[in-house]
Amino acid sequence: MSLVEADVAIVGAGASAALIAQPLLAAGKRVAMLERGRLWTHAEQLRDGGGWSDGTPGSAWNHEVAPDDPPYPWNYVYGVGGATLRWSGVAPRLSPGDFAMRSRYGVMTDWPVSYDELVPAFEHAEAALQVAGAAGAPDQPAHPFSPLDRVLEPLLDPYVPLPQARLSRPTAERPACCGATTCDLCPVDAKGTALNTLGDVFAHAALELRTSTVATRIVRAPDGRASALEALQLNGTEPAPLTVRAPRFVLAAGGFENPALLLRSRIERPGTGEYLFDHAHRTLLVVARDPVGVGHGATIATGLSAAWLEGAFRSERSGAVVTPYNPGIALAGPLAEGLLAGRRGARLHDEVAGRWARTIALDVLLEDVPQRARRIELSPRKDALGLPLIRVHYGPATAYEDDGWRAIRGEIETRLAPLQPTRVEEPRGPAGSHLLGTCRMATDGADGVVDRDMRHLDVENLWVAGGSAFPTYGSLHPTLTIAALAVRLGGQLAAGA
């Protein structure tokens, strides 16, 4: 059995893990980092068409949908870089109201940490991820509004530039966004990932990075503190046991893996694995009378409507953010419709091109009340390593989200009435990428797993980072806030907290 000793042991190797490790390494600490997947460079990902999984048991998804639940398209990545390997790069901060839902709107709960407390960490994270249009990265101005944004700006006011980790200006290492719109795997590496913005962390001499290594259990000493991590290394022909000893441990492995590791370790206080949430994107297609300027822009999306971000209505129904999609709609749908209707040649071409030019594609993110029944648990079924699969229970949204969508959809149509829409459609949107809330923060311990500093409430030398610590969710994309929490935690650990 192999043994690794370090000052801090971190499970996971995404942006959170790197941002936590960075100040520790700068302070001269030894850091061990365990990652289920492997390290695939950007060039290897392009060569292999993604590189999210190499077919080994460690990199394969290890969840199942609960037997009585409908299918849900959960989507996550095991590999060095984590979710940033396939995120789109959208990086706004959560809004001040998102941190104070109970005190402002009388619903849900307030975060134990405030927006104002996180401002320095937000700015640090924006600089680290090189977020265009953010206060923390002044050398990366916002991408300019597209022609579509100019059409929508007066109608969906307040309308602001979209903060995003897609370079607006080239740096010494990376070019600016090329506008290819294939942001899951950027062809020129302009989108920020943990690999291209935090690569110095993974290359640091004091970091022991173990890839293809699955953390299986946290070992506790008689006094209740964590004393070691048990893991399996998958680099050889057979899984090989590994033990990692350290005085401090951090889980930064995502909304499924963090609680699953706690449950496998019998560290299962109330709330562990519960209150799971994902932003299921709503898509709205509005066909205007005249062309609206789609097909142009510096990148895939450049503007955001904050018209429904805050307001007294959040005491009763969801807020939302609305982002137009600059490339417009895919042509397959209108083309199929035309073909089935018997149209061909120039008539079909003009009809499809006209429909594309007149259609506004809007991506809408909402929020919901945390639900205990949305949760993960350990399945009786095992994966290829003999570990329990992660069973996911994810029931339907509450009236809070559904009522919000109905109201916001109606208000969008009303605001866009000057464009004289001829058709409005609601196709199914993407989902499954935001795994939030399964180890939530709390002040009094009721239904909470970690405190305001993400320290576990029962194990004093264990911290649980990432979106799993969110006690509420808001409608804004979570990555920048996840990164800010990691910056804050890394600084505290480096200072000896």
N, C-alpha and C positions, 0 to 999 in steps of 0.2 A: 504494500500500500504506500502510495506517495504522500508526502507531507509538505505543505506550504505554510510558512509563517509570515505574517504581515502585521502592520499596525492597524490597518482597516481592510476588511474584506467586503467586496461589492458583488452582488449577483446581478448580472445584466451588463451589457456593454453598449447601450444607446447613448443618446445625448445627455440624459439625466446622469447616468453613471459617469460619463466623461466630465461633466461640469462639477460633479461632486469630487471626483478624483483630482481635478486640476489644482485647486489650492492646497490639497493635502500633499501632492507631489512637490509643489513649490515650497512647502514648509519642511521638506526633507523626510516625509513619511513614506513608508513602504506600503504599497497598495496591491492587493490581489484582486483580480477581476475575473469572474467566471461567466462565460457566455455559451449558451447552448449551441448556437450556430457557428459559422466560421467567418473568417475575415476574407471578403471578396473585394478586391479593388474595383474602382469605377470601370477601368478597362476590362476587367474580367466580367463584370456585370453586363457591359455592352456586348462582349463576345458571347456570353451565355444566355442573353435575352432576359436578364433580370437578376439572377443570382440569389433569389430569396431562400432557396432550399437546394442542398446538394444531394438529397436523397437519404441522408443518414438519419437515424432515429432522433437525434438531438435537434435537427433543423426542421423536422416535420411538425405540422400542427398536431396538437395533442388534446383537442377538446371534442366534445360531442354535445349536440343539442339534446336537452331533456326529452324523454320519450313522448310526453304529451304536448310539447311545444311545437309551434310551426317552425319550419326552417328559417334560419337567419344567416346572412352572409358575413359572418365574422371574418376579419381580415387583419392579420398581424404578421410580424417578421421576426424570425430568430436569426441573428447575425450581428457582427460588430457594426454598429451604426443604428441598429434597432429600427424603429418606425421611421426614422428620417431617411432610410434607404428608399422608401416608397411614398412618403407624404408628398403633397402637392406644393408645400412651402408656404402656405398661408399662415401668418404669424401675428395676429393682433393680440393685445393684452385683453384679459377679461376686464369688464367694465367695473367701476367702483360699486355700482349697485349689485353686481353679482356676488360681492363679498358680504353684503349686508341685506339679504332678502328678508330676514325676520324684522330687523329694526326699521327698514324702509317700507316694506310692503306687507308685513304681517304674515308671511308664509315661509315655509321651509325653515332654514336656520341660518344664522350668521357664521361666516368663517371665523375661526379663532385668530387668524392673522388678517390684517386689514390691507386694502389696496395701497394705502400710503406707506405702510411698512415695507411693501414689496417694490416700491418705485426704484430704489437703487439696484435691486436684483433684476428688475425688468430691463433697465438700461444696460446692465452688464450682459444679460442674455441676448439682447438685441445686437450688441456689438459683437459678441462671440459668434452668433449665427449670421451676422451681416444682413440684418433685416432692412430691406429698402423701405424708406418712408417712415422709419422709426426714430424716436428721439435719441436712442442709444447708438445709432449708426449714422452720424451726420454725413459721412463720406459716401453713403448710398441713398441718394434722394429717391423719393417716391417715383414709381413708373408713371409717366404722364397718362392722363385720361385718354381713353380711346374715343373714336367717333360715337360709339354706342354709349359710352359714359356721358358724353356731352348731350346726347338726346335725353338720357334718363336723369341727369343731375337735377334739373329744376322740378322734375315730377316726383322724384323719390327723396327729396330733401329731408333731413341733412344727408349729404352724400359726400364721402371722403375717399381719399386714395387708400387702396388696400395695402396694409403692411404685409410684406412677403419676403421670404428668404430666397428670392430669385434676383440675382445681381442686376441693378440698373446701370451700373458702370463696371467696366472690367477692373480687376485687381492684378497684382503681379503674378498671381497664381491661376486665376480663373477668368474666363470671358464673361461678358454680360449675357443675359438671357437672349437666346436666339429666336424665341417665338415659335419653337417647333410644336408646342402644346402637348408634348409627351412627357409631362412633368413627373410621373411616377419614376421614370428612369431618364433623367435629363441627358440628352445626347452630347452636350458640351460641358457638363458638370458645373453649370451656372447656378443650379439650385443648391442651397446649403444643406449639407448632411453632416452628421457627426464625423464622418471620414475626412471631408475636405475643410471643415472649420475647426475641428478639435483633434486633428491627426497627431499633433504634438503630444497629446495625452497618451494615445495608444502606443507611441514610439518611445515613451519616456523610460529611461534605464531603471527607475525605481518601481515601475509597474510590472507586475507579473500577470500577463494576460493569458488565461487558459481558455482557448476556444474548443468547440465541440465537447464541452464539459457541462454536464447537467447537475445542478445542485439538487440533492434529493432530500436532505433533512438538516435542520438546525439542531445541534446538540446543546442541551442546557446543563449547567453545573447545578450542584445541590442548592446553591443560593438563588437559583432562578435565572441567573445571567446566562447569556449565550456564550458558549465556550469554543464551539467549532462548527464548521460546515462540513457535511459529508456530501460527496459528489461522485459522479461517474465520468471518467474520461473516455471519449469515443474515438480517439485518434488511431487506435490499434485494431487488430482483428477482433478482439473481445473487449467489452467494457472493463475499465480498470478503476478500482476505487481510489479516491483522493480525499484527503482531509486537509482543511484549511483552518488554522488557528489564528485568532486575532483578538485583541481586547474590544474591538468595535466592529459591528456588522451592519451593512446597508443592503436592503432589497430594492433594486431598481430594475425590475424585470417585467413590468407591465401589469395591467389590471386583471389578467388571468393568473400569471405565474406567481406574483407576490402573495395573494391569499392562498393559492394552492400549496406553496411551500410552507406557509404557516400552518395550514391544516395537516399536511403530512408530518409536521413536527409536533403536533398536538398543542400548538399555541393558538388557541381558538376561542378567544374572548368574544362576547356578543358583538355582532356586526361584521365579523370576519367573513369576507366573500360576498357580503350583502350590499344592496343599493347600487348594483351595476347599472351603468347608463352608457348609451351610444347616441351620437347625433345621427339620426336617420334623415338624410337630406331630402327635402321636398323640392321637386322640380316643377317649375311653371313655365309653359311655353305660350307666349302671347304673340299672335300674328297680327301685325299692324297693317294699316291700309297702304303705307308707303315704306320704302326701304329705310332701315334704322341704323345702318353703318356697321353691321357685323362684318367679320373677316379682317379687321384691322386692329392694331394695338401692339404695344411693346411686348406684351406677354399674355398668357391665357386669360387673366382677369386683372383688372386694374382699378376698379372702383367698388365701393361698398356702401349700401344704404343703411344708415343707422336710425331710420325713421321709427323702428319698433324696438330699439335696443333698451330704452328705459321709459318708464311712465307708470302712472298709478294703476293702469290696467294689469300690471304684473301681479297685483294682489289677487287677481281672479283667473288670469290666463297667461300663456307663455309670451315672452318677448321673442324677437327674431332679428337676424341679420340677413340681408339680401345681397347677393353678388351676381352681377351679369357675367355671362360667358362670352368673351369676345369672339371666338371662332364661329359662333352660331351653332345651329343644329346639325346633326349628322344627316347626310343626304339619303341614307338607306330608306328611312320611313316614307318621305314624300315620293321617292322614286318607286317604291313598291306600290304605293297607292295609285300613282299614275299608270303604272303597268297593268295593275289589276283592273283599272277603269278603261283599258284599251288604248291609252294614248302612247304615241311613239314619236321618234324623230324630233324635229325642231319644236313641235308643240310640247312634248314631254320635257325637253331641255328647258324651255322658257318657263314652264310651270314650276319645275323643281327649283330652278335658279331664283325665280321670283319668290317662292315660298321661303327659301333660305334667307334671302336678302331682307325679308319683312318680319322674320321671327326673332323675338327676344327670348333668349333662354336664361331663366333666373334660377339660381341655386339659393334655397332658403334653409337656414338652420334655426331650429327652435330649441326649447328647453322643456323639462318636465319635473314634476315633484319626485324626489327620490322614493323608490319603492323597495321595501325589504324583500319582496318576493322575487325581484330581479336579482339573481345571485349566481354564484358558482359554488359547487360542492365537489367532493371527490366521488367519482363513479366507482361502482363495483367492478367495472371493466378496466383492464390494464392495457398500457401501451407496450411497444416493443421492448422497453427496458424493464417491464414489470411494475411500473409506477401507475397509480390510478389515473385514468383519463380525467380531464377537467369537464365536469358536466355543467352545462350552462342553462339556467332557467331565465327566460327573457319574455315575459308576457307583454300584452299590448300597452300602449301609452294610456295615460289617464286623461280625463276630461280637460285637465289644465293644458296639456299640449294640443289636444284635438280642437278645443275651443279656440285656442290661440291661432291655430292654422286657419280655421274657418274665417275668423275675423280678419286676419292679416291678408289672406287671399282676396277677400272681398275688397279690402282697402287698396290693395295693389291694383286690382282691376279698375277701381274708381279713379285712382291717381293716374292711371295710364289711359283713361278715356279720351284725352285729347289726341292720342295716336289713332283713334278710331279702330280699335281691334275688330277683326272679323272672326276670330277664333281663339279660344283659350283651352289649352290641354294641360293635363297633370299626369305625365308619365312617372313611372317609379324612379326614384332617385337612388344614388349610391348609399351604402350604409356599411357598418361593421368595423370601422377603423378607429373609433375613439372608445377605448376600454377604460371607463372612469368609475371611481366611487367605491371600490370593493374593500378598501382599508381606510375609511374616512377619518378625517380629523374631528376631534370633539374637545370641548372644554371640561365637561363633567364626567366623561367616561360612558355615558349612556349611548349605546349604539356606536361608540367610537372605538377605533383601533389604535390611533396615534394621537399625540397631542399637537399643539400648534407648531412645534418644531419637527414634527413627523417622527418623534421618538415613540416606540411602542409603549402602550400604557402598562403592560405587564412585564416587559423585558427591557431593563433600563439601558442596556448597551446595544440595542437593536433599533434601527430606523427603517421606515418604509416610505420610499420616495415615489414620485411620478403621479400620474393622473388618478391612481387608485386612492390617493389621499384626499381627493376633492370631496367636500361634504355636500356641495350643490354644483351645478354644471354651467349655467348660463347658456347663451346661444352662440357665443363666439368660439372659434376654433381654440383648442386647449393647449397646443404645443408650447407657445411662448410662456404661458403661465407655469406649465410643467418645468420648463427650463429655468424660470426665475426661482421657483421653489428649490430646485437643485442647486442653483448658485448660492442661495441663502444657506442651505444645509451644508454645502461644502465649506463655506466660510466659517460656520459654527464649529464644524468638526476640526478644521485646521487650527482654530483658536483654542481647541481643547474642550469644547462643550460636551 
